[in-house]
Amino acid sequence: MGSELELDEARARFVGLYDRLKDELLQDPVFDLMDEARRYVEEMLDYNIRGGKLNRGFSVIETYKLLKDGEDMSEEEFFLAGVLGWSIEWLQACLLVLDDIMDNSTTRRGQLCWYKLPKVGSRAINDGVFIKGSIHKMVKRYFREKPYYVDLLELSDEIALQTSFGQMLDLISSHESERDLSKYNMQAYRRIVQYKTSYYSFYLPIACALLLRGEKPENFTDVKNILVEMGILFQIQDDFLDCFGDPEVTGKIGTDIEDHKCSWLIVQALEHGNVDQLRILYDNYGKDDPECITQVKNVYKELDLENTFFEYELSSYAELLSSIEDLPNPAVQEVLKSLLRKIYGRKK
């Protein structure tokens, strides 16, 4: 997007759009918010939407700029890309609020999960629904007269549905009545991740930028396939950090083992473990007991899964880079390379 200074300035401009979009939502006459409700909604939005890395949202702006092949963005172009970027951050907030409840998580982004606050509790379910519903208000306000408005709505709804489907697959596999490690393999894992993570985290921001440029995302199948693979790498990194990451850095305490998640680590352990190690995994995985969690982590260490992950990350990076460089459009190549650079070697 240019120099580091230009990038920082653009990110600051993007961040600055949040208050305007939030205020417009709070002042929308459809809600008729009284003072107490207004304060609650404002706090809820700030708590759950702010504080993230904003990579998904800012990617819309970066991608649009790169697709212009170095040309400057007008104020309107930047603003519209920013609105779509924040709509993705709104969606991310909705998904995280609900995901934390379903996973019984404790912390998110270095603070207590929203539902864990004493004054919130189960109200967080409705808050997640409210955040999702407000996305359409935001998009409608600025895009209803655009020729691609219907395409935007269909894209957003389709990916929200696909993400919900991925979450459903994840929850089914980890539910107490369905827990069966014999069902965990790379095919099942990839299916969950493709729907739960890849589409909304990687494909959606790029597809939004393509629509803004007057392109049809369905004409970029190769790009979509690469973004899906990038999303799978991203989730594998998340699974690794859930177990081996520093909570002070990641901002959250991992719960994949006790939650019986179909994670990359357990799939690798099941594939490579010996008879004794498999017995330990079957006896201890999915139990919310510190000793059981330690037993599982010990198997991971015996199998040297930490080093296996670093080797996988490096080879996956090389394969993705090769696929990107096979694309015919240099601007699209740079978009994908920029995304890949952001996630490679990340610690949070």
Backbone hydrogen bonds in HBPLUS format (Angstrom, degrees):
<---DONOR---> <-ACCEPTOR-->    atom                        ^
c    i                          cat <-CA-CA->   ^        H-A-AA   ^      H-
h    n   atom  resd res      DA  || num        DHA   H-A  angle D-A-AA Bond
n    s   type  num  typ     dist DA aas  dist angle  dist       angle   num
A0007-LEU N   A0003-SER O   2.93 MM   4  6.22 155.5  1.99 149.3 156.8     1
A0008-ASP N   A0004-GLU O   2.85 MM   4  6.09 158.7  1.90 149.3 154.6     2
A0009-GLU N   A0005-LEU O   2.90 MM   4  6.14 157.2  1.96 149.9 156.4     3
A0010-ALA N   A0006-GLU O   2.89 MM   4  6.09 158.0  1.94 147.0 153.0     4
A0011-ARG N   A0007-LEU O   2.91 MM   4  6.13 157.4  1.96 148.3 154.8     5
A0012-ALA N   A0008-ASP O   2.92 MM   4  6.12 155.9  1.98 144.7 151.5     6
A0013-ARG N   A0009-GLU O   2.94 MM   4  6.23 152.4  2.02 145.5 153.0     7
A0014-PHE N   A0010-ALA O   2.92 MM   4  6.19 154.5  1.98 146.5 153.7     8
A0015-VAL N   A0011-ARG O   2.85 MM   4  6.15 164.0  1.88 155.2 158.8     9
A0016-GLY N   A0012-ALA O   2.94 MM   4  6.10 150.5  2.02 142.2 150.6    10
A0017-LEU N   A0014-PHE O   3.07 MM   3  5.40 149.1  2.17 106.6 115.6    11
A0018-TYR N   A0015-VAL O   3.14 MM   3  5.75 155.0  2.21 115.6 122.2    12
A0021-LEU N   A0017-LEU O   3.09 MM   4  6.36 167.8  2.11 162.1 165.1    13
A0022-LYS N   A0018-TYR O   2.83 MM   4  6.04 160.6  1.86 159.3 165.7    14
A0023-ASP N   A0019-ASP O   2.86 MM   4  5.95 164.9  1.88 148.0 152.5    15
A0024-GLU N   A0020-ARG O   2.96 MM   4  6.16 158.6  2.01 149.4 155.3    16
A0025-LEU N   A0021-LEU O   3.14 MM   4  6.31 149.1  2.24 138.8 146.6    17
A0026-LEU N   A0022-LYS O   2.93 MM   4  6.24 159.9  1.97 154.3 160.0    18
A0027-GLN N   A0023-ASP O   2.94 MM   4  6.09 142.6  2.09 146.0 155.7    19
A0028-ASP N   A0025-LEU O   3.21 MM   3  5.20 160.1  2.25 102.3 108.3    20
A0031-PHE N   A0028-ASP O   3.13 MM   3  6.11 168.3  2.15 130.3 132.3    21
A0038-ARG N   A0034-MET O   2.79 MM   4  5.95 160.2  1.83 162.0 169.0    22
A0039-ARG N   A0035-ASP O   2.95 MM   4  6.17 161.7  1.99 152.2 156.3    23
A0040-TYR N   A0036-GLU O   3.04 MM   4  6.29 156.6  2.10 144.6 151.3    24
A0041-VAL N   A0037-ALA O   2.88 MM   4  6.10 168.3  1.89 156.7 159.0    25
A0042-GLU N   A0038-ARG O   2.93 MM   4  6.08 164.7  1.96 151.6 156.3    26
A0043-GLU N   A0039-ARG O   2.98 MM   4  6.12 164.1  2.00 147.8 152.2    27
A0044-MET N   A0040-TYR O   2.86 MM   4  6.01 159.2  1.90 150.4 157.0    28
A0045-LEU N   A0041-VAL O   2.89 MM   4  6.09 162.5  1.92 153.6 157.3    29
A0046-ASP N   A0042-GLU O   2.98 MM   4  6.13 170.8  1.98 152.7 155.6    30
A0047-TYR N   A0043-GLU O   2.88 MM   4  5.92 162.2  1.91 150.0 155.4    31
A0048-ASN N   A0044-MET O   3.17 MM   4  6.21 153.4  2.24 143.4 149.4    32
A0049-ILE N   A0045-LEU O   2.84 MM   4  5.62 153.9  1.91 155.4 160.5    33
A0050-ARG N   A0046-ASP O   3.31 MM   4  5.37 144.5  2.44 120.1 130.2    34
A0058-PHE N   A0054-LEU O   2.94 MM   4  6.01 171.3  1.95 159.4 162.3    35
A0059-SER N   A0055-ASN O   3.00 MM   4  5.86 134.9  2.21 135.6 146.2    36
A0060-VAL N   A0057-GLY O   3.18 MM   3  5.80 150.1  2.28 112.2 119.0    37
A0062-GLU N   A0058-PHE O   3.01 MM   4  6.34 169.7  2.02 157.8 160.6    38
A0063-THR N   A0059-SER O   2.80 MM   4  5.73 162.2  1.84 143.5 149.2    39
A0064-TYR N   A0060-VAL O   2.97 MM   4  6.06 162.9  2.00 145.0 150.1    40
A0065-LYS N   A0061-ILE O   2.98 MM   4  6.15 163.5  2.01 152.0 156.5    41
A0066-LEU N   A0062-GLU O   2.97 MM   4  6.22 160.6  2.01 149.6 154.8    42
A0067-LEU N   A0063-THR O   2.85 MM   4  6.07 152.4  1.92 151.6 159.8    43
A0068-LYS N   A0064-TYR O   3.11 MM   4  6.38 127.9  2.39 138.9 151.7    44
A0068-LYS N   A0065-LYS O   3.12 MM   3  5.20 138.6  2.30  97.1 108.8    45
A0069-ASP N   A0066-LEU O   2.93 MM   3  5.18 153.8  2.00 107.6 113.6    46
A0071-GLU N   A0068-LYS O   3.25 MM   3  5.39 167.9  2.27 109.3 112.2    47
A0078-PHE N   A0074-SER O   2.96 MM   4  6.20 166.0  1.98 155.8 159.1    48
A0079-PHE N   A0075-GLU O   2.92 MM   4  6.11 160.9  1.96 147.2 153.0    49
A0080-LEU N   A0076-GLU O   2.87 MM   4  6.06 171.0  1.88 157.4 159.2    50
A0081-ALA N   A0077-GLU O   2.98 MM   4  6.09 163.6  2.01 149.5 154.5    51
A0082-GLY N   A0078-PHE O   2.81 MM   4  5.94 147.2  1.92 142.7 153.1    52
A0083-VAL N   A0079-PHE O   2.81 MM   4  6.15 149.7  1.90 151.8 160.0    53
A0084-LEU N   A0080-LEU O   3.12 MM   4  6.40 164.5  2.15 148.9 152.0    54
A0085-GLY N   A0081-ALA O   2.86 MM   4  6.07 147.6  1.97 140.3 150.6    55
A0086-TRP N   A0082-GLY O   2.84 MM   4  6.12 158.6  1.89 152.0 156.4    56
A0087-SER N   A0083-VAL O   2.88 MM   4  6.13 142.7  2.02 142.6 153.9    57
A0088-ILE N   A0084-LEU O   3.15 MM   4  6.45 142.1  2.30 141.1 149.3    58
A0088-ILE N   A0085-GLY O   3.16 MM   3  5.29 128.0  2.45  96.4 109.1    59
A0089-GLU N   A0085-GLY O   3.12 MM   4  6.53 147.8  2.23 140.1 149.4    60
A0090-TRP N   A0086-TRP O   2.78 MM   4  6.03 148.2  1.88 147.5 156.2    61
A0091-LEU N   A0087-SER O   3.03 MM   4  6.28 154.2  2.10 136.9 143.4    62
A0092-GLN N   A0088-ILE O   2.83 MM   4  6.11 156.9  1.88 146.8 153.5    63
A0093-ALA N   A0089-GLU O   2.94 MM   4  6.15 154.7  2.00 143.5 149.7    64
A0094-CYS N   A0090-TRP O   3.00 MM   4  6.33 161.3  2.04 152.6 157.1    65
A0095-LEU N   A0091-LEU O   2.98 MM   4  6.24 166.0  2.00 156.6 159.6    66
A0096-LEU N   A0092-GLN O   2.95 MM   4  6.15 157.3  2.00 150.7 156.9    67
A0097-VAL N   A0093-ALA O   2.92 MM   4  6.09 164.7  1.95 156.0 159.8    68
A0098-LEU N   A0094-CYS O   3.20 MM   4  6.40 168.1  2.21 151.5 154.2    69
A0099-ASP N   A0095-LEU O   2.79 MM   4  5.81 154.0  1.86 144.3 153.1    70
A0100-ASP N   A0096-LEU O   2.91 MM   4  5.89 162.3  1.94 148.4 151.8    71
A0102-MET N   A0098-LEU O   3.07 MM   4  6.36 166.7  2.09 153.1 156.2    72
A0103-ASP N   A0099-ASP O   2.85 MM   4  6.00 148.5  1.95 150.7 159.5    73
A0104-ASN N   A0100-ASP O   2.93 MM   4  5.70 107.4  2.47 130.7 145.5    74
A0105-SER N   A0100-ASP O   2.96 MM   5  4.95 153.5  2.03 141.5 147.7    75
A0104-ASN N   A0101-ILE O   3.17 MM   3  5.03 153.5  2.24  98.4 106.5    76
A0113-CYS N   A0106-THR O   2.90 MM   7  5.67 161.4  1.93 137.7 136.1    77
A0108-ARG N   A0111-GLN O   2.75 MM   3  5.50 160.5  1.79 162.7 168.8    78
A0111-GLN N   A0108-ARG O   3.12 MM   3  5.50 158.2  2.17 113.2 119.7    79
A0110-GLY N   A0251-GLY O   2.67 MM 141  3.87 167.6  1.68 119.3 117.9    80
A0116-LYS N   A0113-CYS O   2.87 MM   3  5.28 143.9  2.00 112.3 123.8    81
A0117-LEU N   A0114-TRP O   3.15 MM   3  5.71 161.1  2.19 113.9 119.5    82
A0120-VAL N   A0117-LEU O   2.89 MM   3  5.35 160.3  1.93 120.6 127.2    83
A0121-GLY N   A0117-LEU O   3.28 MM   4  6.33 142.0  2.44 161.8 172.6    84
A0123-ARG N   A0120-VAL O   3.13 MM   3  5.45 152.1  2.21 138.0 133.9    85
A0124-ALA N   A0121-GLY O   3.17 MM   3  6.09 168.9  2.19 122.3 125.8    86
A0125-ILE N   A0122-SER O   3.09 MM   3  5.82 161.0  2.13 118.6 122.8    87
A0126-ASN N   A0123-ARG O   3.07 MM   3  5.52 117.1  2.49 108.1 120.8    88
A0127-ASP N   A0123-ARG O   3.04 MM   4  6.39 152.2  2.12 146.4 155.1    89
A0128-GLY N   A0124-ALA O   2.94 MM   4  6.14 153.3  2.01 147.0 151.8    90
A0129-VAL N   A0125-ILE O   3.21 MM   4  6.57 155.7  2.27 144.2 150.5    91
A0130-PHE N   A0126-ASN O   2.82 MM   4  6.08 154.1  1.88 149.9 157.5    92
A0131-ILE N   A0127-ASP O   2.94 MM   4  6.21 160.4  1.98 152.2 156.3    93
A0132-LYS N   A0128-GLY O   3.13 MM   4  6.38 162.6  2.16 147.1 151.4    94
A0133-GLY N   A0129-VAL O   2.93 MM   4  6.17 161.9  1.96 150.9 156.1    95
A0134-SER N   A0130-PHE O   2.97 MM   4  6.14 144.3  2.10 148.9 158.0    96
A0135-ILE N   A0132-LYS O   3.20 MM   3  5.56 151.3  2.29 106.6 114.7    97
A0138-MET N   A0134-SER O   3.18 MM   4  6.48 157.0  2.24 148.4 153.6    98
A0139-VAL N   A0135-ILE O   2.96 MM   4  6.27 166.8  1.98 159.1 161.9    99
A0140-LYS N   A0136-HIS O   2.84 MM   4  5.81 161.8  1.87 146.4 152.4   100
A0141-ARG N   A0137-LYS O   3.06 MM   4  6.11 155.1  2.12 143.1 149.2   101
A0143-PHE N   A0139-VAL O   2.87 MM   4  5.72 138.6  2.05 153.7 165.1   102
A0144-ARG N   A0140-LYS O   3.34 MM   4  4.96 147.7  2.45 130.2 127.9   103
A0146-LYS N   A0143-PHE O   2.90 MM   3  5.15 160.6  1.93 114.6 121.1   104
A0149-TYR N   A0146-LYS O   3.13 MM   3  5.30 163.4  2.16 116.9 116.5   105
A0152-LEU N   A0148-TYR O   2.89 MM   4  6.22 150.1  1.98 153.5 162.3   106
A0153-LEU N   A0149-TYR O   3.04 MM   4  6.40 161.7  2.08 154.8 158.8   107
A0154-GLU N   A0150-VAL O   2.90 MM   4  6.10 166.3  1.92 154.4 158.3   108
A0155-LEU N   A0151-ASP O   2.89 MM   4  5.97 156.7  1.94 144.9 151.8   109
A0156-SER N   A0152-LEU O   2.89 MM   4  6.07 169.5  1.90 154.3 157.0   110
A0157-ASP N   A0153-LEU O   2.88 MM   4  6.02 168.4  1.90 153.2 156.7   111
A0158-GLU N   A0154-GLU O   2.90 MM   4  5.89 159.1  1.95 143.7 150.2   112
A0159-ILE N   A0155-LEU O   3.03 MM   4  6.16 165.4  2.05 151.6 155.3   113
A0160-ALA N   A0156-SER O   2.95 MM   4  6.08 154.7  2.01 146.2 153.8   114
A0161-LEU N   A0157-ASP O   2.96 MM   4  6.11 154.7  2.02 144.9 151.5   115
A0162-GLN N   A0158-GLU O   2.87 MM   4  6.14 157.9  1.92 146.9 153.6   116
A0163-THR N   A0159-ILE O   2.86 MM   4  5.99 155.5  1.92 145.6 152.1   117
A0164-SER N   A0160-ALA O   2.99 MM   4  6.20 154.3  2.06 141.9 148.9   118
A0165-PHE N   A0161-LEU O   2.91 MM   4  6.18 149.9  2.00 146.8 155.5   119
A0166-GLY N   A0162-GLN O   2.94 MM   4  6.26 152.9  2.01 145.5 152.6   120
A0167-GLN N   A0163-THR O   2.93 MM   4  6.24 154.8  1.99 148.1 155.0   121
A0168-MET N   A0164-SER O   2.88 MM   4  6.13 148.6  1.98 142.1 151.2   122
A0169-LEU N   A0165-PHE O   2.93 MM   4  6.28 158.7  1.98 152.4 157.1   123
A0170-ASP N   A0166-GLY O   2.98 MM   4  6.22 156.9  2.04 145.7 152.3   124
A0171-LEU N   A0167-GLN O   2.86 MM   4  6.10 157.5  1.91 150.4 156.1   125
A0172-ILE N   A0168-MET O   2.84 MM   4  6.01 159.4  1.88 153.7 159.5   126
A0173-SER N   A0169-LEU O   3.09 MM   4  6.23 162.4  2.12 146.2 150.6   127
A0174-SER N   A0170-ASP O   3.20 MM   4  6.38 135.8  2.41 137.0 148.3   128
A0175-HIS N   A0171-LEU O   2.88 MM   4  5.79 117.2  2.28 144.6 157.5   129
A0178-GLU N   A0175-HIS O   2.85 MM   3  5.30 150.2  1.94 115.8 125.6   130
A0183-LYS N   A0180-ASP O   3.02 MM   3  5.85 167.2  2.03 125.1 129.0   131
A0184-TYR N   A0181-LEU O   3.01 MM   3  5.32 162.9  2.04 112.2 117.8   132
A0189-TYR N   A0185-ASN O   2.93 MM   4  6.12 162.2  1.96 154.4 160.3   133
A0190-ARG N   A0186-MET O   2.84 MM   4  5.90 169.6  1.85 150.0 152.6   134
A0191-ARG N   A0187-GLN O   3.17 MM   4  6.31 153.9  2.25 142.9 149.7   135
A0192-ILE N   A0188-ALA O   3.16 MM   4  6.43 162.1  2.19 150.6 154.3   136
A0193-VAL N   A0189-TYR O   3.02 MM   4  6.28 172.0  2.03 159.6 161.3   137
A0194-GLN N   A0190-ARG O   2.85 MM   4  5.87 161.0  1.88 148.7 154.2   138
A0195-TYR N   A0191-ARG O   3.37 MM   4  6.52 163.5  2.40 145.8 148.6   139
A0196-LYS N   A0192-ILE O   2.80 MM   4  5.87 164.6  1.82 156.2 161.6   140
A0197-THR N   A0193-VAL O   2.84 MM   4  5.31 162.0  1.87 141.7 145.9   141
A0198-SER N   A0193-VAL O   3.16 MM   5  6.50 161.6  2.20 150.1 155.8   142
A0201-SER N   A0197-THR O   2.98 MM   4  5.73 157.8  2.03 160.6 167.9   143
A0202-PHE N   A0198-SER O   3.02 MM   4  5.44 153.8  2.09 136.3 142.5   144
A0203-TYR N   A0198-SER O   3.19 MM   5  6.57 161.3  2.23 153.2 158.3   145
A0204-LEU N   A0199-TYR O   2.86 MM   5  6.06 147.8  1.96 161.4 171.8   146
A0207-ALA N   A0203-TYR O   2.87 MM   4  6.00 164.5  1.89 163.2 168.6   147
A0208-CYS N   A0204-LEU O   2.94 MM   4  6.09 155.6  2.00 154.3 160.2   148
A0209-ALA N   A0205-PRO O   3.19 MM   4  6.44 157.5  2.24 142.2 147.5   149
A0210-LEU N   A0206-ILE O   2.94 MM   4  6.23 152.9  2.02 149.3 157.3   150
A0211-LEU N   A0207-ALA O   3.00 MM   4  6.25 156.6  2.05 148.0 153.5   151
A0212-LEU N   A0208-CYS O   3.01 MM   4  6.30 156.8  2.06 148.3 154.7   152
A0213-ARG N   A0209-ALA O   3.09 MM   4  6.34 138.0  2.27 139.3 150.0   153
A0213-ARG N   A0210-LEU O   3.09 MM   3  5.07 126.6  2.39  93.6 107.6   154
A0215-GLU N   A0210-LEU O   2.83 MM   5  5.08 155.5  1.89 157.5 149.1   155
A0214-GLY N   A0211-LEU O   2.93 MM   3  5.03 159.2  1.97 107.8 112.9   156
A0219-ASN N   A0216-LYS O   2.87 MM   3  5.64 165.1  1.89 126.9 132.1   157
A0220-PHE N   A0217-PRO O   2.93 MM   3  5.44 160.0  1.97 122.1 124.5   158
A0224-LYS N   A0220-PHE O   3.02 MM   4  6.36 157.9  2.07 151.8 158.2   159
A0225-ASN N   A0221-THR O   2.94 MM   4  6.24 158.5  1.99 153.8 159.2   160
A0226-ILE N   A0222-ASP O   3.11 MM   4  6.36 155.1  2.18 144.3 150.4   161
A0227-LEU N   A0223-VAL O   2.94 MM   4  6.21 158.7  1.98 151.8 158.1   162
A0228-VAL N   A0224-LYS O   2.91 MM   4  6.18 149.1  2.00 150.1 158.4   163
A0229-GLU N   A0225-ASN O   3.15 MM   4  6.43 159.2  2.19 144.8 149.5   164
A0230-MET N   A0226-ILE O   2.87 MM   4  6.15 148.3  1.97 146.0 156.0   165
A0231-GLY N   A0227-LEU O   2.89 MM   4  6.10 148.8  1.98 142.5 150.7   166
A0232-ILE N   A0228-VAL O   3.01 MM   4  6.37 144.6  2.14 144.0 153.7   167
A0233-LEU N   A0229-GLU O   3.05 MM   4  6.37 157.8  2.10 146.8 152.0   168
A0234-PHE N   A0230-MET O   2.92 MM   4  6.19 158.1  1.97 146.4 152.9   169
A0235-GLN N   A0231-GLY O   2.96 MM   4  6.22 155.0  2.03 145.8 151.4   170
A0236-ILE N   A0232-ILE O   2.96 MM   4  6.18 155.5  2.02 149.0 155.9   171
A0237-GLN N   A0233-LEU O   2.94 MM   4  6.25 152.7  2.01 150.4 157.9   172
A0238-ASP N   A0234-PHE O   2.98 MM   4  6.35 151.7  2.07 142.4 150.5   173
A0239-ASP N   A0235-GLN O   2.83 MM   4  6.15 156.6  1.89 151.6 157.4   174
A0240-PHE N   A0236-ILE O   2.96 MM   4  6.20 156.4  2.02 146.5 152.8   175
A0241-LEU N   A0237-GLN O   2.86 MM   4  6.14 164.3  1.89 155.0 159.0   176
A0242-ASP N   A0238-ASP O   2.84 MM   4  6.01 142.1  1.99 145.9 156.6   177
A0243-CYS N   A0240-PHE O   3.16 MM   3  5.58 137.0  2.35 105.7 115.8   178
A0244-PHE N   A0240-PHE O   2.76 MM   4  5.85 173.8  1.76 166.8 165.8   179
A0245-GLY N   A0241-LEU O   2.83 MM   4  3.96 140.1  1.99 107.9 114.7   180
A0249-VAL N   A0246-ASP O   2.75 MM   3  5.30 145.3  1.87 117.5 128.2   181
A0250-THR N   A0246-ASP O   2.81 MM   4  6.06 166.9  1.83 158.0 162.2   182
A0251-GLY N   A0247-PRO O   2.85 MM   4  5.22 147.1  1.96 127.7 136.0   183
A0259-ASP N   A0255-THR O   2.96 MM   4  5.94 145.0  2.08 152.3 163.1   184
A0261-LYS N   A0256-ASP O   3.00 MM   5  5.07 173.1  2.00 155.8 156.0   185
A0260-HIS N   A0257-ILE O   3.13 MM   3  5.30 161.6  2.17 107.4 112.4   186
A0286-GLY N   A0257-ILE O   2.94 MM  29  5.58 131.8  2.18 135.3 148.1   187
A0267-VAL N   A0263-SER O   3.15 MM   4  6.38 159.9  2.19 151.2 157.3   188
A0268-GLN N   A0264-TRP O   2.97 MM   4  6.17 157.7  2.02 148.0 153.7   189
A0269-ALA N   A0265-LEU O   2.91 MM   4  6.14 157.6  1.96 148.0 154.7   190
A0270-LEU N   A0266-ILE O   2.89 MM   4  6.03 158.4  1.94 148.2 153.4   191
A0271-GLU N   A0267-VAL O   3.06 MM   4  6.19 143.4  2.20 138.9 148.8   192
A0272-HIS N   A0268-GLN O   2.98 MM   4  6.13 147.4  2.09 148.7 156.5   193
A0273-GLY N   A0269-ALA O   2.78 MM   4  5.30 137.8  1.96 145.4 151.5   194
A0278-LEU N   A0274-ASN O   2.87 MM   4  6.05 158.9  1.91 159.0 165.2   195
A0279-ARG N   A0275-VAL O   3.05 MM   4  6.26 152.4  2.13 144.8 152.1   196
A0280-ILE N   A0276-ASP O   3.12 MM   4  6.44 154.0  2.19 144.4 150.7   197
A0281-LEU N   A0277-GLN O   3.00 MM   4  6.30 156.7  2.06 147.2 153.6   198
A0282-TYR N   A0278-LEU O   2.91 MM   4  6.15 167.4  1.92 156.3 158.8   199
A0283-ASP N   A0279-ARG O   2.95 MM   4  6.06 146.5  2.06 143.7 153.0   200
A0284-ASN N   A0280-ILE O   3.01 MM   4  6.02 137.0  2.20 144.4 154.4   201
A0285-TYR N   A0281-LEU O   2.87 MM   4  5.34 161.5  1.90 149.0 151.8   202
A0292-CYS N   A0289-ASP O   2.92 MM   3  5.26 117.2  2.33 109.1 124.9   203
A0293-ILE N   A0289-ASP O   2.98 MM   4  6.26 161.2  2.01 161.4 167.6   204
A0294-THR N   A0290-PRO O   2.98 MM   4  6.15 154.6  2.05 143.3 150.1   205
A0295-GLN N   A0291-GLU O   2.97 MM   4  6.23 152.0  2.04 144.4 151.8   206
A0296-VAL N   A0292-CYS O   3.10 MM   4  6.43 157.7  2.15 150.1 154.8   207
A0297-LYS N   A0293-ILE O   2.98 MM   4  6.25 164.0  2.01 150.8 155.4   208
A0298-ASN N   A0294-THR O   2.85 MM   4  6.03 147.1  1.96 147.2 156.4   209
A0299-VAL N   A0295-GLN O   3.21 MM   4  6.54 148.5  2.32 142.3 149.4   210
A0299-VAL N   A0296-VAL O   3.10 MM   3  5.23 120.9  2.46  98.0 112.1   211
A0300-TYR N   A0296-VAL O   3.06 MM   4  6.46 157.7  2.11 149.6 155.9   212
A0301-LYS N   A0297-LYS O   2.95 MM   4  6.25 151.5  2.03 146.1 153.5   213
A0302-GLU N   A0298-ASN O   2.85 MM   4  6.12 155.4  1.91 147.0 154.1   214
A0303-LEU N   A0299-VAL O   2.97 MM   4  6.19 152.2  2.05 151.8 158.5   215
A0305-LEU N   A0300-TYR O   3.07 MM   5  5.53 178.4  2.07 160.0 160.5   216
A0304-ASP N   A0301-LYS O   2.98 MM   3  4.84 153.3  2.06  99.7 107.9   217
A0308-THR N   A0304-ASP O   3.07 MM   4  6.40 155.9  2.13 145.1 152.8   218
A0309-PHE N   A0305-LEU O   2.85 MM   4  5.95 150.9  1.94 141.5 147.7   219
A0310-PHE N   A0306-GLU O   3.22 MM   4  6.59 159.9  2.26 144.8 149.0   220
A0311-GLU N   A0307-ASN O   3.00 MM   4  6.26 157.5  2.05 151.7 157.5   221
A0312-TYR N   A0308-THR O   2.93 MM   4  6.13 154.5  2.00 144.6 152.2   222
A0313-GLU N   A0309-PHE O   2.79 MM   4  6.03 164.7  1.81 160.8 164.6   223
A0314-LEU N   A0310-PHE O   3.13 MM   4  6.25 158.8  2.17 142.0 146.9   224
A0315-SER N   A0311-GLU O   3.04 MM   4  6.27 165.4  2.07 149.7 153.6   225
A0316-SER N   A0312-TYR O   2.80 MM   4  5.88 161.4  1.83 157.3 162.9   226
A0317-TYR N   A0313-GLU O   2.98 MM   4  6.05 154.6  2.04 141.6 148.5   227
A0318-ALA N   A0314-LEU O   3.09 MM   4  6.36 158.0  2.14 145.8 151.1   228
A0319-GLU N   A0315-SER O   2.99 MM   4  6.23 158.8  2.04 148.3 153.8   229
A0320-LEU N   A0316-SER O   2.90 MM   4  6.07 163.4  1.93 152.8 157.3   230
A0321-LEU N   A0317-TYR O   2.90 MM   4  6.06 161.3  1.94 149.5 155.1   231
A0322-SER N   A0318-ALA O   3.01 MM   4  6.19 154.3  2.08 143.8 150.5   232
A0323-SER N   A0319-GLU O   3.00 MM   4  6.27 157.2  2.05 147.0 153.0   233
A0324-ILE N   A0320-LEU O   2.87 MM   4  6.12 155.9  1.93 152.0 158.9   234
A0325-GLU N   A0321-LEU O   3.00 MM   4  6.21 157.9  2.05 147.6 153.0   235
A0326-ASP N   A0323-SER O   3.23 MM   3  5.22 145.8  2.35  95.9 105.9   236
A0327-LEU N   A0324-ILE O   3.05 MM   3  5.54 162.1  2.09 113.3 119.1   237
A0333-GLN N   A0329-ASN O   2.96 MM   4  6.23 155.0  2.02 151.9 160.1   238
A0334-GLU N   A0330-PRO O   2.99 MM   4  6.27 156.1  2.05 146.9 151.9   239
A0335-VAL N   A0331-ALA O   3.07 MM   4  6.38 149.4  2.16 143.5 152.0   240
A0336-LEU N   A0332-VAL O   3.09 MM   4  6.38 165.1  2.11 155.8 157.5   241
A0337-LYS N   A0333-GLN O   2.86 MM   4  6.08 158.2  1.91 153.9 161.0   242
A0338-SER N   A0334-GLU O   2.93 MM   4  5.95 154.6  1.99 142.9 149.2   243
A0339-LEU N   A0335-VAL O   3.18 MM   4  6.52 155.2  2.25 144.6 150.6   244
A0340-LEU N   A0336-LEU O   2.94 MM   4  6.17 162.8  1.97 150.4 155.1   245
A0341-ARG N   A0337-LYS O   2.91 MM   4  6.10 158.1  1.95 150.1 155.5   246
A0342-LYS N   A0338-SER O   3.24 MM   4  6.46 147.4  2.35 140.2 148.2   247
A0342-LYS N   A0339-LEU O   3.12 MM   3  5.22 121.9  2.47  96.2 110.5   248
A0343-ILE N   A0339-LEU O   3.32 MM   4  6.70 149.3  2.42 149.3 156.2   249
A0344-TYR N   A0340-LEU O   3.04 MM   4  6.07 151.2  2.12 154.2 161.7   250
A0346-ARG N   A0343-ILE O   3.20 MM   3  5.45 158.5  2.25 134.0 129.1   251
